[in-house]
Structures are given as C-alpha cells and as structure tokens.
Amino acid sequence: MGLEGGRFNLEAELPFAQLDVERDKEVLERSGCFALDVKESENLKYPFEYWCSVIWGYYNDMSYGVDYFQIPTVSGIIWRIKDGWVYCGTLPVEESARAERAKENERRVAPWVEDFGREYKKFIAEIERLAEPLKVTDFSGIEDYKLHSMFWDAIMFYKRAMEIHFIWMYGYLEVYARFIDACKKFLGLERGALEINKAMGGFPNKIMETDEKLFEFSKMAEEAGLKAEFFDRYGDDLECYNALKESTKGRDWLKKFEEFLLEHGWRTERNWGQGEPSWIERPWIPFKYIRMFFGEEEFRPAEVRARLSQERKKAEEDLISRVPEAERELFAKLLKSAQWAGIVEEEHVFYTENLQNAIMRHITYEMGRRMARRGVLDEPTDIYYLLPEEITWRFWCGVSGKDLVRARKEIVKEWKKPTEEFVIGDISKLSEMVTRDPVMRWSVVPVPVVQEELRADLYGTCSAPGVVEGEVCVIPSEKEFDRFVPGSILVAPITTSSWTPLFNSAKAVITDGGGALSHAMIVGREYGIPVVSGTNEATKKLKTGMKVKVDGDVGAVWILEKTKEGD
C-alpha cells in the first residue's frame, strides 16, 4: 500500500503523476520543459483531491479537450507532481500531421463560431441531468450498497464534468484566439488592447448572480434588523446561524437563504476542495460574504454593467466598421463568439468544478462518517487521505486505515514548501511549450509582458483597464479574507470564484498567476477596477501597507512607498 519504513511512498501510490526526471526524460524532451502551475497547486491539499483533480481530471481530460477539437499544434498535456507542486507540459503534434489536423480543427470549431451559446448550453443541460440524482444531503435512508454505488457514480460524473469543462475551455479559447488574430490582421490590435477589452465587457454570469444575491441578502438582513441583532452580536458565524434559527424573523430570513442555497450552494471554498464542507452542508459558510457586503450601498457590477454595456456596443460598432467589408460578417461572428469567452471562463466553475466537488464532498464525507463510526478511520475527513480503490475495500471490509492515514498526514506536511523551481527542463523552451496549447497560453502559465521603458516593479501577463494608487493588502488564501481592508489594493496568489465578493470593496487587484482570460482579469473588468494579473511574484515583492500605483492600461505596478518592514 505504498508504505516503506512507516512512511507514505508517494511514488508507489501515484506512479504516473510523480515527477521522475530520469524516467520522464523522453517526455520532458518532447515537451521541452515542465512549468509550475501555481493556481492548481494552491487549490490542492489532500491526496484524494490530487487524485480527483490531477489524475482523474486534468491528467486525462485536458488531453480530451485537445483531441475533441483536434488542436493542430498539441497532441496531449502532461501533468506531474513534485513535493505537492503541480507541473505541466505539452506534447507537440508531428509536423507531418499538422495540416490534416488543422483542417479537422476548423471543422470542429465552426459550430462554436456560428453560435457559441447554443453549443455551450447543450452541455449545461447534460451536466444538470447527470448531477440531479447525486445531489443528496439526507443520507439517513440510504443503505451502504447504495451509498457505495453513488460514490462510483460520482467519480464517473466527475470525469464527465471535467471532459465538458475542457470542451468548453478549448472551445472558447479557440474562438477567442481566432478573434484576436483577426483583430491583429485587420486592425493592428494586440491582445489586451483597450478596444478589445471594451468589446468584451458588461455580461452577467451565474457566479456574479450568486454574489449579487448574497448582496441582496445582506440588505434584507440590514432592513429586518438582523445585522444589529444577530450578525453584530455573534462574531462566530455558526453561533449567528443557530441564533437566527431560534428567532421568528431570523427563521424567515434563513428559509429564503436556504432556498437560495439549493441552487447556488453546491460549492466548496477551495476550487478543488472535496476535503472541505460545502455551503449546502454548512449554510453559515457564506455568512462571511454577507458580512463583507454590510454597509455597501451598491453591488458594483450592477452599477458598472450599464456603462460597460454602452462601451461594449460602441466598441463593437467601431471594430466592425474598421474591418474590410468582405470580412465583416465573419469578424462579427468571431466577435460575438469571443464575448462568450469571458462569460464561460467565469461561469463554467458553477456547472463543473463547484458542482462536481460539492457532490463528491457530500458522498465521500458520509462514507467517511460511517467508516469512522466503525473504527476504520479516526474521523470522517481522514477519508481524504485515501484513494478511491482504498476507500472501496476499507468501506466494505472494515480494515483499519488509521496507520496509512497517519503516515500520509506526515508526508503532506512536507508538501508545497516555498520553491523557486518554476521550470523543470530547458527554460529556453518555455515559450514554445506554452504557446503550442491554447489553455497553457491563455490561462495556466503566466508569462509577464516586460516593458523595460516603464521601469516598473511588476509586469503582468494581462490587465483590466484603469489607474489607481493605494495601500496593498496581501491575502494569501481564502482563510484570511477577514484580514482584507475595504478600499485597499488586493494582492493574492490567484483568485477564483470564492474571492469575487472582495472585488466589491477592492480598489484594484494584483495576482501572481492568471492569463488573459483569468478570473481576476474578467471579474475586475466587470467590477470596473484595475487588475494586473500573471505577475508571478506580486505576493513576494509586495507587503501589506505598501503604497503602490496600479496601471491596468499598461499592465504594470510601481512601488511608491514601502512599509517599515519592507524597507
């Protein structure tokens, strides 16, 4: 079972995923190098999460997306784990096969260019149909054999959701890349140009809808006197929740809130957090977001959206009018399809990552609870130190997993210590490795655009427009949201849907990771605040209290004033 000398041998447990430079020599040479994926590394904690996300999800299904669209330049994606950090590489298509593959790629992308929304919504319907029987919160009448069947059904649902995730992702990146190429060819505009950004803004999505409803619940709580009577009185969210349940007017508010969670509560705090409770499981988790909205007079995107929509329509007309008349019809279709990129990049997590991880959490936690009751585990969450087949036979046979779990807890303590190993292999091949794959190029591996003439302290991969100055507030993870100072400039490793409510009171956002279609970039634009994402080192160079200038128009950051600790 992968134990040597009482310790967990990760190589034996996840042999295909562990990086071994000697064993991986051939594939490393083909890829050129492996690059550190900060975003996914930061979101993974338990061995079960690594298995679901890297092995069962990304390891298989990013290549599924490549194959689905017959991407002409890349034949597959390689993922490896080293000391808990996730590295990725790309495999090139043989030169002799590229022409035929490119022809097939055009055929498969064509329906998405014609009507992206139609293709996108087909898969939403499929996901909702597959997820419905797995959305169980009351397991009291479910026998062990049914629960175990649900577990493997959840694993298969997880895989299908990941396949759809990458169909969507490669779909919108393919049409977005074609649109950017057309802008460059006909208009001389590069990606990140202000005119292009303006043509992409002003669209709502399901994640933003969730945040807007949380904002509305905060206003309802204020108007009903619940803020003063309960939220202000009880600093602990669980105590606040229990107190609300004991109050008539509190119960009325909670009833509406829990109805909202039936649709919007299938999500965990971390993006891949099967080891953490969902909002459905613990309805008081999103109370912290409601607290963030107290005192806010408006939900910023709702106010900004009208302006962005006007700017978008004007930008659309301007861009199309400048394209040669013979190319306008196709350009207009590319523009409309590319606009879906920002919507789907932000919204797809609602239907895939959030949903699949919350479903997996509910089923595995119930299995862990039963295994702990039988003495197989010490506590329910220990199940996340096991892998699926180990869960199966321990669940049925009752063989103790306590020693294995303890050993794995020790090795997990050693994971993700600070690393400077951002690239493994030939660093001169990084650009080639990244650019052959759309997801790597646009989303996974940030390559900052350095403009020496600006003499800036940080440069981003991409940015959302606007220029501000202010004090930095560095927030390393979701667990430290309560440290964020409203009106300050948010600095984070990356942001995901869990971070979105902070944007409502942030002056600007700077991130280590993120590409042109990253969460921070898209959400910052919709909130009307400057963003510089993909800097690689913002959380290292910037300290809370520093004064900086953020220029989203050029994608750069200047340190204006250091704190005493930063001098």
C-alpha positions in Angstrom: 0.0 0.0 0.0 2.9 2.4 -0.6 4.3 2.3 2.9 8.1 2.0 3.4 9.5 2.3 6.8 6.2 3.5 8.1 6.1 6.4 5.7 3.9 7.1 2.6 5.7 6.4 -0.6 4.0 8.8 -3.0 5.8 7.2 -5.9 4.1 3.9 -5.3 0.7 5.5 -4.7 0.5 7.8 -7.7 3.2 6.4 -10.1 2.0 8.0 -13.2 1.9 11.5 -11.7 5.1 11.7 -9.7 7.8 13.6 -11.4 10.9 11.5 -12.0 13.3 13.4 -14.3 15.2 10.2 -15.3 12.0 8.2 -16.0 10.3 11.2 -17.7 13.4 12.1 -19.7 11.8 11.3 -23.1 8.5 13.1 -22.4 10.4 16.0 -20.9 12.5 16.3 -24.1 9.4 16.2 -26.2 7.7 18.9 -24.1 10.8 21.0 -23.8 10.1 21.7 -20.1 7.5 21.4 -17.4 6.1 24.6 -15.9 4.8 25.2 -12.3 1.0 25.7 -12.2 0.7 27.9 -9.2 -3.1 28.2 -9.5 -3.9 24.5 -9.3 -1.1 23.8 -6.8 -2.5 26.3 -4.3 -6.0 24.8 -4.6 -5.0 21.2 -3.7 -4.5 19.8 -0.2 -5.4 16.1 0.3 -4.2 13.0 -1.6 -7.8 12.3 -2.7 -8.0 15.9 -4.2 -4.8 15.3 -6.1 -6.2 12.1 -7.5 -9.5 13.6 -8.5 -8.2 16.8 -9.9 -4.8 16.0 -11.4 -5.0 12.2 -12.2 -8.7 11.7 -12.9 -9.4 15.2 -14.1 -6.6 17.3 -15.6 -4.3 14.4 -16.4 -6.9 12.8 -18.7 -9.3 15.4 -19.7 -7.2 18.3 -20.8 -5.9 15.9 -23.4 -9.6 15.0 -24.1 -10.2 18.7 -24.9 -7.2 18.8 -27.2 -8.4 15.7 -29.0 -12.0 16.8 -29.2 -11.0 19.9 -31.1 -8.0 18.3 -32.8 -5.8 21.2 -31.8 -3.2 21.3 -34.6 -0.1 22.1 -32.5 -0.5 19.9 -29.4 -1.2 16.2 -29.1 -1.5 16.0 -25.3 -0.9 17.5 -22.0 1.4 16.1 -19.3 0.9 16.7 -15.6 3.4 15.8 -12.8 3.5 16.3 -9.1 6.7 17.2 -7.2 6.6 17.8 -3.4 2.9 18.7 -3.7 3.5 21.2 -6.5 1.8 20.6 -9.9 3.8 20.9 -13.1 2.6 20.7 -16.6 3.9 20.3 -20.1 2.7 20.0 -23.7 3.4 17.4 -26.4 3.8 18.7 -30.0 2.0 17.2 -33.0 4.3 15.7 -35.6 4.9 18.2 -38.4 3.6 15.8 -41.0 0.2 15.5 -39.2 -0.5 19.2 -38.7 -2.1 20.2 -42.0 -4.7 17.4 -41.8 -5.3 18.1 -38.1 -5.7 21.9 -38.8 -8.4 21.1 -41.4 -10.3 18.9 -38.9 -9.8 21.6 -36.2 -11.6 24.2 -38.4 -14.5 21.8 -39.0 -14.9 21.2 -35.3 -14.6 24.8 -34.2 -17.0 26.0 -36.9 -20.3 25.4 -34.9 -18.9 27.3 -31.9 -18.0 30.3 -34.1 -21.5 30.1 -35.7 -23.4 30.0 -32.3 -21.3 29.6 -29.2 -24.2 30.0 -26.8 -26.1 27.1 -28.5 -23.2 24.7 -28.1 -22.4 25.8 -24.6 -26.0 25.3 -23.3 -26.2 21.8 -24.7 -23.6 20.7 -22.2 -25.2 22.6 -19.3 -28.3 20.5 -19.9 -26.3 17.3 -19.8 -24.5 18.2 -16.6 -27.7 19.2 -14.8 -29.3 15.9 -15.9 -26.3 13.8 -14.6 -25.9 15.8 -11.4 -29.5 15.7 -10.2 -29.6 12.1 -8.7 -26.3 12.8 -6.9 -27.5 15.9 -5.2 -28.3 14.2 -1.9 -28.0 15.9 1.5 -30.0 13.5 3.6 -28.4 10.1 3.7 -30.5 8.6 6.6 -32.4 6.2 4.3 -29.5 5.2 2.1 -28.0 1.8 2.7 -24.3 1.1 2.4 -24.5 -0.5 -1.0 -26.5 2.4 -2.5 -24.0 4.9 -1.0 -21.1 3.0 -2.4 -22.8 2.9 -5.9 -23.3 6.7 -5.6 -19.6 7.1 -4.8 -18.5 5.5 -8.1 -21.3 7.3 -10.0 -19.9 10.5 -8.5 -16.5 9.6 -9.8 -17.8 9.0 -13.3 -19.8 12.2 -13.1 -16.7 14.0 -12.0 -14.9 12.7 -15.1 -17.7 13.7 -17.5 -17.9 17.1 -15.9 -14.2 17.5 -16.4 -14.5 16.4 -20.1 -17.2 19.1 -20.6 -15.0 21.6 -18.7 -12.3 21.2 -21.3 -14.6 21.1 -24.2 -15.8 24.5 -23.1 -12.4 25.8 -22.3 -10.8 24.8 -25.6 -13.9 25.9 -27.4 -13.8 29.5 -26.1 -10.1 29.7 -26.3 -10.1 28.6 -29.9 -12.7 31.2 -30.9 -11.0 33.9 -28.8 -7.7 33.2 -30.4 -9.2 33.5 -33.8 -10.8 36.8 -32.9 -7.5 38.1 -31.6 -5.8 37.0 -34.8 -8.5 38.8 -36.8 -8.0 42.0 -34.7 -4.3 41.9 -35.3 -4.7 41.2 -39.1 -7.4 43.7 -39.9 -7.0 46.3 -37.2 -3.4 46.1 -36.0 -4.6 45.4 -32.4 -2.8 43.0 -30.0 -4.5 41.1 -27.2 -5.1 43.3 -24.2 -5.8 46.3 -26.4 -8.3 48.7 -24.7 -10.7 48.5 -27.7 -10.8 44.7 -27.4 -11.3 44.8 -23.6 -14.2 47.2 -24.0 -15.8 44.9 -26.6 -15.8 42.0 -24.1 -17.4 43.7 -21.0 -20.8 44.1 -19.4 -22.1 40.5 -19.4 -23.6 38.8 -16.3 -22.9 35.2 -15.3 -24.0 32.6 -12.7 -21.1 33.3 -10.3 -21.8 37.0 -10.4 -25.5 36.2 -9.9 -24.6 34.3 -6.7 -22.7 37.3 -5.4 -25.5 39.7 -6.3 -28.0 37.5 -4.4 -25.6 37.5 -1.3 -25.5 41.3 -1.6 -29.4 41.3 -1.6 -29.5 39.0 1.5 -27.2 41.5 3.3 -29.6 44.3 2.5 -32.5 42.2 3.6 -30.7 41.4 6.9 -30.0 45.1 7.5 -33.6 46.2 6.8 -35.0 43.5 9.1 -32.7 44.5 11.9 -30.9 41.1 11.7 -27.5 42.7 11.2 -27.6 44.6 14.6 -29.4 41.9 16.5 -27.5 38.8 15.2 -24.6 39.4 12.9 -23.1 42.2 15.0 -23.8 40.4 18.3 -22.4 37.0 17.2 -18.9 37.2 15.6 -18.9 33.4 15.1 -21.0 32.5 12.0 -22.2 29.2 13.4 -23.4 30.9 16.6 -25.1 33.5 14.5 -26.8 30.8 12.4 -28.0 29.0 15.5 -29.4 32.2 17.0 -31.2 33.1 13.8 -32.9 29.7 13.8 -34.3 30.5 17.3 -35.8 33.8 16.1 -39.1 34.0 14.2 -37.8 36.8 11.9 -34.5 35.1 11.7 -36.1 31.8 10.6 -38.0 33.7 7.8 -34.7 35.1 6.5 -33.0 31.7 6.8 -35.7 29.9 5.0 -35.2 32.2 1.9 -31.5 31.9 2.3 -31.5 28.1 2.4 -33.8 28.1 -0.7 -31.2 30.2 -2.5 -28.5 27.6 -1.4 -30.4 24.8 -3.1 -29.3 26.3 -6.4 -26.2 28.3 -5.5 -24.8 26.4 -2.5 -23.2 23.5 -4.4 -19.7 24.8 -3.9 -16.8 24.4 -1.5 -14.4 27.2 -0.5 -11.4 25.9 -2.4 -11.8 25.4 -6.1 -10.8 21.7 -5.8 -11.9 21.3 -2.1 -13.5 17.9 -1.9 -12.0 17.8 1.6 -13.9 20.9 2.8 -17.6 21.4 3.5 -19.9 22.9 1.0 -22.4 25.8 1.5 -25.2 23.3 1.4 -23.6 21.3 4.2 -22.9 24.3 6.4 -25.2 27.2 5.4 -23.3 29.6 7.6 -20.1 29.5 5.5 -21.3 32.3 3.1 -22.2 34.5 6.1 -18.7 35.9 5.8 -19.5 37.2 2.4 -22.8 38.7 3.6 -20.8 40.5 6.3 -18.5 41.9 3.6 -21.5 43.5 1.9 -22.8 45.2 5.0 -22.5 48.9 4.6 -22.0 48.7 0.9 -24.5 50.9 -0.8 -24.5 49.1 -4.1 -23.4 45.9 -5.8 -20.7 47.4 -8.0 -21.1 45.2 -11.1 -24.8 46.0 -11.4 -24.0 49.7 -11.3 -21.0 49.3 -13.7 -22.8 47.0 -16.1 -24.8 49.7 -17.8 -21.7 51.7 -18.6 -19.8 48.6 -19.7 -22.7 47.6 -22.0 -22.7 51.0 -23.6 -18.9 51.0 -24.1 -19.2 47.4 -25.5 -21.8 48.4 -28.1 -19.8 51.4 -29.2 -16.6 49.3 -29.3 -18.4 46.6 -31.3 -19.6 49.1 -33.9 -16.2 50.7 -34.1 -14.2 47.5 -34.5 -16.6 46.0 -37.2 -16.7 49.3 -39.1 -12.9 49.2 -39.5 -12.7 45.7 -40.9 -12.7 45.3 -44.7 -16.3 44.9 -45.9 -15.7 41.5 -47.3 -14.6 40.2 -43.9 -17.1 41.9 -41.7 -19.7 39.0 -41.5 -17.1 36.5 -40.2 -15.5 39.1 -38.0 -18.8 39.9 -36.4 -19.4 36.2 -35.7 -15.9 35.9 -34.2 -16.6 38.9 -32.0 -19.9 37.5 -30.7 -18.4 34.1 -30.0 -15.3 35.6 -28.3 -17.6 37.5 -26.0 -18.7 34.2 -24.6 -15.1 33.6 -23.5 -15.4 35.9 -20.5 -18.8 34.6 -19.6 -17.8 30.9 -19.8 -14.4 31.3 -18.2 -16.1 32.7 -15.1 -19.4 30.8 -15.2 -18.2 27.3 -16.1 -17.0 26.7 -12.5 -20.6 26.9 -11.4 -21.5 23.9 -13.5 -18.3 22.0 -13.3 -15.7 22.5 -10.5 -18.1 23.9 -7.9 -20.8 21.3 -8.5 -18.6 18.2 -9.0 -16.5 18.9 -6.0 -19.5 19.6 -3.7 -21.2 16.4 -4.9 -18.0 14.4 -4.3 -17.7 16.1 -0.9 -21.2 15.1 0.3 -20.9 11.4 -0.7 -17.3 10.9 0.5 -17.9 12.6 3.8 -20.9 10.4 4.5 -18.7 7.4 3.7 -16.0 8.7 6.0 -18.6 9.3 8.7 -19.7 5.7 8.6 -16.1 4.4 8.4 -15.2 6.5 11.5 -18.2 5.1 13.3 -16.9 1.6 12.6 -13.4 2.4 13.8 -11.9 2.2 10.3 -10.9 5.8 10.5 -10.3 8.2 13.4 -12.6 10.9 11.9 -14.6 11.4 8.7 -12.2 13.7 7.0 -9.5 11.1 7.2 -11.1 9.6 4.1 -9.4 12.3 2.0 -6.0 10.8 2.7 -7.2 7.6 0.9 -7.6 6.9 -2.8 -10.8 5.6 -4.4 -10.0 1.8 -4.5 -8.6 2.0 -0.9 -11.9 3.7 0.1 -13.9 0.9 -1.5 -12.3 -2.1 0.1 -11.9 -0.4 3.5 -15.6 0.7 3.4 -16.7 -2.9 2.7 -14.1 -5.0 4.6 -13.6 -2.8 7.6 -9.8 -3.0 7.5 -8.3 -0.1 9.5 -6.8 2.8 7.5 -5.6 4.6 10.5 -1.8 3.8 10.1 -1.9 4.7 6.4 -3.7 8.0 7.1 -1.2 8.9 9.8 1.7 8.2 7.5 0.1 10.3 4.8 -0.6 13.2 7.1 3.2 13.3 7.8 4.2 13.4 4.2 1.5 16.1 3.4 3.2 18.3 6.0 6.2 18.4 3.7 4.3 19.3 0.6 4.4 22.8 -1.0 7.2 24.3 0.9 8.4 27.5 -0.8 10.0 26.7 -4.2 12.0 28.6 -6.8 11.7 25.7 -9.3 9.2 27.4 -11.6 10.5 25.5 -14.7 11.9 21.9 -14.9 13.9 21.2 -18.0 15.1 23.5 -20.7 13.8 27.0 -19.7 14.6 28.3 -23.2 11.8 26.0 -24.4 9.2 27.6 -22.0 7.7 29.9 -24.6 7.4 27.2 -27.2 5.9 24.7 -24.7 3.3 27.2 -23.6 2.3 28.7 -26.9 1.6 25.4 -28.6 -1.5 24.9 -26.4 -4.4 27.4 -26.0 -5.1 26.7 -22.3 -1.4 27.0 -21.4 -1.0 30.1 -23.4 -4.2 31.9 -22.2 -4.9 30.6 -18.8 -2.4 28.3 -17.0 1.2 29.6 -17.3 1.6 33.4 -16.9 4.4 35.0 -19.0 4.6 38.6 -17.9 5.0 41.2 -20.7 8.0 43.2 -19.6 8.1 46.8 -20.9 11.6 48.0 -19.8 10.8 51.6 -20.7 8.2 51.7 -17.9 10.7 51.0 -15.2 8.0 49.2 -13.2 8.5 46.9 -10.2 6.0 44.3 -11.6 4.7 43.5 -15.0 1.6 41.4 -15.7 0.6 38.9 -18.4 -2.7 40.9 -18.9 -4.7 43.6 -17.2 -8.1 45.2 -16.8 -8.1 49.0 -17.5 -7.8 51.8 -15.0 -5.1 53.5 -12.9 -5.2 53.9 -9.1 -2.8 54.4 -6.2 -3.3 52.9 -2.8 -2.2 50.7 0.0 -1.6 47.0 -0.5 -3.4 44.2 1.4 -1.8 40.8 0.8 -4.3 37.9 1.3 -2.5 34.5 0.8 -5.6 32.3 0.9 -9.4 32.2 1.4 -8.9 31.5 5.1 -7.6 35.1 5.6 -10.5 37.0 3.9 -11.3 38.7 7.2 -8.0 40.5 7.1 -8.9 42.3 3.9 -9.2 46.1 4.4 -12.0 47.6 2.2 -10.7 50.2 -0.1 -7.2 48.7 -0.3 -5.5 47.0 -3.3 -5.9 43.2 -3.1 -2.8 41.2 -3.7 -3.2 37.4 -4.0 -1.5 34.3 -5.4 -4.6 33.8 -7.7 -8.3 34.4 -7.4 -11.2 32.1 -8.0 -15.0 32.4 -7.6 -14.6 32.3 -3.8 -12.7 35.6 -4.0 -15.2 37.5 -6.0 -17.0 39.4 -3.1 -13.7 41.0 -2.2 -13.7 42.8 -5.6 -16.7 44.8 -4.5 -14.7 46.8 -2.0 -11.2 46.5 -3.5 -9.6 49.5 -5.2 -7.6 47.2 -7.6 -6.3 43.7 -7.8 -2.8 42.2 -8.4 -2.1 38.5 -8.7 0.8 36.1 -9.1 -1.0 33.8 -11.6 -3.5 34.2 -14.3 -3.7 34.7 -18.0 -5.7 36.9 -20.4 -8.9 35.1 -19.5 -8.2 34.6 -15.8 -10.8 35.1 -13.1 -9.1 38.3 -11.8 -9.0 39.8 -15.3 -12.6 39.1 -16.2 -14.1 39.9 -12.8 -12.0 43.1 -12.4 -13.3 44.4 -15.7 -16.9 43.7 -14.7 -16.4 45.4 -11.3 -14.8 48.4 -13.1 -11.5 48.2 -11.2 -7.9 47.9 -12.5 -6.3 44.5 -12.5 -2.7 43.4 -13.2 -2.6 39.5 -13.3 0.1 37.0 -14.0 3.0 38.9 -12.4 4.5 35.7 -10.9 5.9 37.5 -7.9 3.4 40.0 -6.5 3.0 38.2 -3.2 6.8 38.1 -2.8 7.6 41.7 -3.7 4.6 43.4 -2.1 3.8 43.6 1.6 0.7 44.7 3.4 0.8 48.5 3.9 3.0 49.3 0.9 1.7 52.1 -1.3 1.7 51.2 -5.0 0.5 52.5 -8.3 -1.5 50.0 -10.4 -1.8 50.8 -14.1 -4.2 48.4 -15.8 -3.9 50.2 -19.1 -0.3 49.1 -19.5 -0.3 46.1 -17.1 2.4 47.3 -14.6 2.8 48.1 -10.9 5.1 50.6 -9.2 6.0 50.6 -5.5 5.6 54.2 -4.3 6.2 53.7 -0.6 7.4 50.8 1.4 6.3 49.8 4.9 8.9 49.8 7.6 9.0 46.0 7.3 9.6 46.3 3.6 12.4 48.8 3.7 
